[in-house]
Amino acid sequence: MLSRAASAIARGGHAMPVLAAVLVAADAAAPSAWPWGLVLAALLLAAARRRAPRPLLMLAAAVFLVGAGARLHVRLEEARWRARSSGRIAERLARIEARHRAIVGQLQSLARRVAAEPYAAGALAGDEAALTALFRALETEREAIGDRPALALHSLDPLVTVAWAGRIGDPAVFDGLVGGTPDVFVLEGSVTTTLVGLVPVPAAGGRRGFATASLPVQVRRNIGNQYLRDFDLLAGADGGVEVRYVDAREPPDEAEPFPPLDPALLAREAQLRAPDGGALAAVRVTAPSLPEVRREVRGVYDRALALLLAATLGLWAARRAGGAPLVRWVAAAVVLRVILLALGTPLPAQDSPLVSPDVYASTVLGPLLRSPLDLFLTAFCAALVAAAGLHAASARDRAWSDARFAALAPLAVAAVAGVLALLADAVANSSLELEVVPLWPRSLPRFVMQAGLLLLLGAGLCAAAALLARA
């Protein structure tokens, strides 16, 4: 009996590292207070150290080390969260203030250049040749700037725009805002908030004027697609930054207070001011909460775990000795698909349209269809399982049975109908035009989704054929 047990353990030497890696993945997907998954994985690796192939053992050990490192890193972050949060807030505020100073300085510099143009005085005096030359100069100046701010020269009496480059608004908004010194202020609209640098131009031919350089710093269309998006130049993509701008035309000269925060969160506020001390905006930076920090740390390790687990399962399935290769590949694909559901895909980046639910997401199969990449991976796994089933059903010779056919034919029809329903659901829930299949893919998300739909169709046909083959 002992010899039989020893031989069974020896035969299972290839599976032990894989089982250890799966236990590490389970510990990462559902961490508990005690790392039982890691403990069991360590015992399995120790038991398999002389029986398992070295490459497979090394990969499984790497999975274990990454899983243990993730737990340790999360514990360290939990212990130092408050101190590190204060430092992170200070760093983010410093970046926002530096960005604010750079934008204000750029707009002031551009407005001074417009005011100092040799043709500015002549354009204000009504010289058509000077006006034409000024238009060309403003366009040239604007094209040389990456942010492409709007540049303009205005007369003060009457208040009209004389020359401009870029999109500008009604000059009446400057009524009461032009003084005798350079200024920087904010103008808020229903959609766009604009930061304006203004420099007075001395009287020329009896007409006084002023030059402006304007840049939209916040856009709120509430529309997001490949052509239009909301943005805030100061906050950037940081979800923990709130900015409230102070319109120069509206009293008081301070931003409205921010709403109260959850007491468990750490935050700091700051005022962004113009060079003359006028308020431009109020900023509140909130540190990520402890659960958010945990998710962020775990996300990095989870992607590394998913990549190593894929390599481990692939190496296990590709081994030559023992068992049916097709069965191993099917088992590896199914296990990896479940792991990727829990840990996420290692590639691409989280902001990629391949993993964006805005491009495609469906609730028909739960998390299996939450993005274009999930659709492709689910379809690939289903096609592999269906092809293996068809291969197994075709390998057996059995006599025809009308009773079996009568029982299995409705199941085959249901399998094909279910796949067609999934195809219709994918077309209905995708923002891409999937009905047309071009000779050359127009975009990677479209190609991935259409490939996934073809794999789903193939899986349905293989499943139906496998059922009928058993009749």
C-alpha angles and dihedrals in degrees: 000000000000090000091052090050091049092051091049090053090048091051089049093053091102093051097048097074090047092050089048091052091049090052090053089051091050090051090051094047095049109018116196131195091263121043096234091152092056092046092052091045091053091051092050092049090049091050092048098044093103099032106043123077110265097238091052091046092049092051092049090048089052089052089051093049092050091049092049091046090053092055092047093047092050091051091051091049091050091052094048100032098114096047093044092046091059090051092047091051091051092049093049092047090050091052092049092048091048090050090049092051091048093051094045091048092049094050092047091050093049093048090051090051092051091048090049095050110128090229096050096089093047092048091052089049091054100256104157094201090052090046092053091048091048092054090053092047093050092050091050092048093049095047090056092061119081096216091047098217119194114259124198145165117214134187115228101211105061097019101232136134111251102183134357147169121206131011114326134174136223109311088219088082088074093060107126094006100086115093134164096273135057114274143181121209144154128250116195124203133178091266108011133046112202131198112212131198112200130191123179118235117216118249113281120189090346095308123108120203146169137220125226137194113195131189128179106236098177132027122186109185094138086222124117124186140117091285105036131037139161117244145170116205093205099043095037114181093327107122091195094065123089121189126191114188125210114228110220090218096055127072136255107059092225133073121257113264119264119249116261118275132224106276089232091065128083119221142159131202130212138179121233111209140187120247089264091054098258116144115254103168146341119230130199119191117196121196117231112267119247093259089051091051090050091051092047094050093043091048092062093048093042091058091051090047092051091052093048092045091052089052091047094050092044092052091047092050093046096055114116102214124086135001132022113311093214092053091051092050091049091049092047092049094049094047092046092049091054091047092050090052089058101037102028128235117301091222144074115031117269093250092056117117088232089074098032118116087205089071095044138343133152134183095206093100098020115232092356090083105033097121141007091266091050089052091053095046093047091048092048091051092047092049091051093049092046092048090050090049091050091049092051093046093048093049093065122076113211136159119265115261123194090200093055091046091051090051098043101038094072089050091052091050090048091052092054092043090050092052092049089051089052090051091052091047091051092052091048095048099043127090089212127087100247101165092079117066109196124203089244119036113249094210139000095247090052091049093048092049095046091047089051092051091051089050090050091052090049091049091053093049092047091049092050092047091049091052093049091046089061090059 
